[in-house]
Amino acid sequence: MGKRIMNSDRKNENQVEIDLERYNRQMLLKEWNQEKILDSTIFIAGVGALGTIVSLNLAMMGVGHLILCDYDTIELSNLARQVLFENKDIGKSKVLIAKEALERINPTIQIDALNKKLQTIDRKIFEQCDVVVDCLDRFETRRWLNSLCVTLKKPLVHGGMFGWMGNVQVVIPFETPCLECHPLIPQERLQKPCTPPGEERKELEKEEPEEKIPTLATVSTVIAGIQSQEVIKILLDSKVLDEYLFYDGLSEALTKVGLIKNPNCIICGKYRLKGVDFAIDNEDTIRDIKNRVIMSWGLQEPIRIVIKGIIRQDDVKIQDIKLKEKEAIFVWDKIISEPLKLYAILKGKELIPAVTLIPKKEKIKKISDWSQMQEDIVDKGRVTYHKNLLKIQALDSGQDIQFFKTYQISKTQRKIRYKLKQS
């Protein structure tokens, strides 16, 4: 057996036999390796409807070290879905109560409870983990965690739910698409927490009570079960989910949506490694740059821009900084764990929008009048991106572009229709 079972300092031979008996049924699987499970460390971000079930599953299966993170307190409405809590726990810390409950269920494993905001945790804690599980209820925090896991090259198992619906995605950094690669981002209503924040979280975030959204214990059980299973498959080096899994509880249907890794992703694509050429006018202010960064990549305020080692204020003009061609600009926001690196391309306003995405081998031929209708077939989630790319290409070649109705040609593909004219 593994190091944790055979460690004589940890338990006697009688305890080893108890452990062997405890995990006997799962060890009957030919692909099972209890040694790997016992020697693993899993970080669970969020101990709510999903996190309580994921932690319970992993504890029962003998994951040797669980790290739980949540800074919220238990509310009465949590008890309908969050399986580790009871009436007597209302008002107490979620992670501390979860730790106590899990230690009663499996006293042979190590459980650490971090009652703090995720972004404040020392990175060394994440570095020791084998897998990170996203059981969060805020999408901006999920995006930050996705960015961190890609930076540290840690597998991330994401789960989410809304009413009768749920979803799971596994991110293997630089191998599979990350959460920023594709457009499967929830609408505004899906970004809200499942329940209002507890008292501690209200105090820390100084936030107004959130609108409640529908959630079901049955759906959280399904989604958390799949997340738990994907964690175990990663530990056992089995084939993991490489598509976006959507669950519809009303029809009891599981649908897989193929994902394509976005080479231009600012989290895991080429821009992360090489930086981005970014068109800037000397008359631009820092606020202008922030606005275009938000439009280009969906970053969120507060945004910090550092030029020449100084955080610049919104009203500062580029001409006052004496920015040089190709000089680096660093951008931070609350959803990325590492700064986005921009390279200044000092040209006129005519080059804005800012991101240089023009393929060298795909120049548009100049014409004197409106062209015949042109059509491009793209993946469902790439419509907006492709239209923006066409706009930039047209602008670069001195042309106007007019878009017409986009048609659905299949469940996964769309037809973009447009005409071009020389400006």
N, C-alpha and C positions, 0 to 999 in steps of 0.2 A: 504494500500500500504506500501512499504518499508520505511526504515528510511530516505533514501535520498529524497524520494518524500514528506514525512510528516514532514521533518525538516523545521520548520517555519522560522528559521534564513536564510535558503537558498532561499526560495521562498514563495510567498503568495498563498492564496487559488486559485486565478485565474490561477497562474502558474501550480498548481497541476492539474487543469482541462485541461490545455494545454498539460501537459505530458500524461495524461490519453488518450487524443485524439491522440497524436503523436504515441503512441504504441498500439493503439486500435486493429489493425488487428492481430498483433502477439499474443496479449493477448487473442484472441478468441480460440487459441489452448488449449486443455484441460490440457496438460502437462506443459503449460507455467507458469513461475513464474517471473513476472517483478521485484518483490522485490529482488530476488536473483541476477538478471541481474544488477540492479541499484547499488546493494551493493558490486559488484565485482570489483577486480583490475586485469587487464591483462597487462602483459609485452610483448611488440612486439619487437623482436630483428631483426633489419634490416628493413629499410623503402624504399624498392625498388619495383620491380614489384609485389612481393607477399605482402610485408608489407603495401604498400599503400592501397591495396584492402582489406586486413584483417582489418586494422584500420578503413577504411571507413565503412565496414559492421558492425563492432562492435559498432562504434559510432552511426550509424543509428539505431541499435537495442537497444541502451540505456545502454551499459556497462558504469557503473558509473565513472570508473577511468581507463584511458589508459596511459601507460608509453611507450613512443617511444624511441628507442635507435638506433642511426646511426651517424657516424662521417664523412660521405662522403658529397660531394657537388653535386648539380644537373648538369648534362651534357645534351647536346642536344639530344644524343641518348636515354636518359631516357624517353623522352616525348612520345615515341611510346608505352610505356607499363605502365608507372607509373602515375596513374590517378589523383594524387593530385597536379601535377606540370604544369606550363605553361612556355611559352617562356621567360617571364619577370623574371622568377625565376632562370635562368641558372647562375651558379656560386655561388648560395646561399646554405645554410645548408639545407639538406633534412628534418631533424626532425623539424627545426623551421618553415619551410614553410608548412610541413604537419600539424603541430599543428595549424597554422593559418587557414588552409583550413578546418580542421575538426571542429574547433570552430565555423566557419561560418555555417557549416552543422548542428551541434548540439551544441548550446551554453550552454546547461543545464548540460553537463558532465565536469569532470575534465580531462585535458590532460597535461601531463608532457613530456617535450622534453629533452633528454639527448644526447648532441652532443659530445660524447666521445667514446673511445674504450670500448667494452663490458667488457673486463677483468679488467678494472679499476673501475668499478662501485661497490659501497659499497654493501655488501651482504644483508644488512638490507633492501635495496630496493627490492631485489628478495624475501626476506622472507615475505613481506607484500602482495605479489601477489598470486592470486588464480590459475592462469595458465600462463605459458610462451609459446610464439609462436615463433618458429624458422622460420624466413624468410630470413636467411642468404645466402650469396653466396660463402662462403668458408668452405670447409668441416672441416678443422682443428678447426675453430671457433665453428662449430656445435658440434664437438666432445667435446670441452671444455664446451659448454653450456649444453650438455647432461650430462656430469659428474657433473656439478654444480646442475642441477635439481634433479638428483638422490640423491646427498648429502643433499639437502634441502627438499627432498620429495615433489617436485613441479611437477604437470603434465606438460608434454612438448608435443606440437603439432608441428611436423616437416613437412616441405614441401620442395620440390625441383622440378626443371624442366630442360629440355634440348630439345630445338627444339619442336617437336610435342609431346614430352613425359613429364610426370610429375609423382610425387609420394607423398604420405602422409603416415605418421606413427604417432600414438599416444603412448607416453611413460607414463605409470603410474608407478612411481618408486617402485621397489621390487614386483610388481604385473605382469607387462607385460615386454617383452624384451625391453632393451634399445638399443640405436643406436650401441653400441659396441658388443651386444650379437650375432649378425648375420653377414653374409658376404655381405649384400646388400649395399655395399659401392661403390660409383661411381668410374669409371675408371678415370685415370688422367685427361682426357679432361672434365669429368663431374665435376671436382673439381674447375674448373676455374670460375671466376665471369662472370655474364651475359654481363657486359659491362666493359670497362676500368675504373679504379678508377678515382674519381674526384680529383681536385687539392689538396684539403685538405688531402685526404687519401694518395695521392702520396707523399706529404710532410712528413706525419707522418710515413709512412711505408718505405719510401725511396725505392720504388719498381719500377721495369721496367714496361712499359705498358704491360697489359695482352692481350693474344690472345683472340679475340672476339669469342663468341660462339652463335649459333642461338637460339633466344628466340622469343616467340609470345605472344601478348597481350591476345589472346583467351585462350591459355594454362594457363597463369598466372591467368586469371580470374577463370577458372575452379578449379585449385589447391587451390588458396586462398579462394575461396568460400567453398570448402570442409573443409579447415583448420578452417575457421570461424565457420562453422556449428559444428565441433567437439569441439571447445571451448565452444559454447553455450550448447552442450549436457553435457559436464563436469559440467558446472555451474548448470544445471538442474537435475543433478544426473541421466541422461539417459544413456543407454548402448552406449559406445563409440566404435570406430573402434579398433578392437583387432588384425588386420592383416595388412600386408604391402599392401597398395593400389597403384596399378600402372595404370596410364592413358595413353592410346595411342590415340592421337588426329587424326591420319590418319584413323584408323579403328573405331574410337569412341567407343573403348572398355575399360571397367574397369575390371581389374583383381586383385583378392585378393590372396596374398601369405601368407600362414600360417607361423608364426614365433614361434620358440622354445626358451624359456629363457635359456641362457647358464649358467650353474651353476659355470663355471670357469671364468666368465666375471670379469675383474679387476675393472669394474665400479659398477656393481650391484650384482655380484655373491659372492660366499663364500670367495674368495680371498680378497675382499674388507674388509670383516669383520674379517677374521682370519689371513690374510697375506699369503705369498707364500714361501714355502721352495725352496731355490735357491742354486744349487750346485756351489761352488767356489773353485778354486785352489789357494794356497798361492802364486803361481807365476803369477796369474792374475793381470793385471793392471785395474784401473778404466775404461779405454777405452774398455778393453775386456768385462767388465760387461755391459757397455752401449751398445756395439754392440749386445750382446745376448738379452738384454732387448728389443732393437728395433726389433730383429728377432722374439722374442716370442710374443710381444703384439702390434707391430706396432706403438710404441711410436715415437715421432718426436723430432729432435734436435731443440733448445738446451735442453739437458737433464742435470739435476743436481742430483748428488748422495751425500747424507749426511750420514756419518758414524761417530759415537761418537760426534754428534753435529757439525761437520765441513763439509763444502762443499769440496769434494775432487777433485783434479786436475787429468787429464787424465793419466798422467805418473806415478802416485803413485801406488806402488805395495801393494797387500793385506798383504803380510808378514811384510811390514813396518808399517802397521796400528795395527798389533797384534790383528786381528779380532778373536773373540771367536765363538765357535760353537753355533748356534742359535741366535747370536747377530743380532739386527735389522739393516737393511739398508733401507733408505728412498729414493725413486726415484720420481722426478718431471719432467714433461715436459709441453709443452704449450697446450696439449689437455686434461689434467686431472686437476680437480679443487682441488683434495686432493691427497696427496702423496701415491704411491704404497709402501706397506711395504713388504720387503723381509726378510727372515730368513736365515742366512748363514749356508749352509751345507758344511763344510770344508772337501772336498774329492778330489780325483785326477781328472785329465782331462777326464778320461774315463766316468765320469758321465755326461759330457756336451753333449747335450744341457741341459740348466740349470734347467728348471722347472720340479719339481717332480710331475708328473701327473699319476703315475702308480697305477691303481686300485689294491687293496690288493687281491681281489678275482679273478683276471683275469691274473694270471701268465701264460706265454707261456711255454708249455712243450718243454724240450730240445730234439733235434733230431740230428743224426749224419750226415745226408745228406740232400740235398734239399727236402723239403716236397712236397707233392702233392699240386696242386693249391688250395689256400684258398680264400674264397670270403666273403666279408662283405658288407651288404646293409646299406647305410647311406643316410641322407638327402643331397640334392644337395649342400647346403652351408657348409657341414661339411667334405668334402673330404680332404682338406688340413689338417684340424685339426686332423682327424682320422688317416691319414697317419703319421703325426708327433707323435701321441700317439703310433702307432704300432712301429715306429722307437725306441722310448724310451723304450718300453716294450722289444723289441728284444735286445737292448743294455744292459738292466738290466739283461737279462737271458743269455747273452753271445752268441747271435746269429746274423747272417747276415740276412738281409731282401732284397728281390728283388721285385719291383713292376712291374706289367704289365698293359696293357691298361685298363683304367676305362671305363665302359659302362653305358650308360643312360638306365634305365629300366622304367622310367616314367618321367613326367614333374618335379617331386619333389624328385626323388630318384636316386642314383647312385650305381653301383656295383664296389667295389674296389677289385682287384685281386692281390695276392702276394704269394711268397714262402719264406720259412725260412730254414736256415741251421746253424748248430753249427759252431761257429767261430773257 
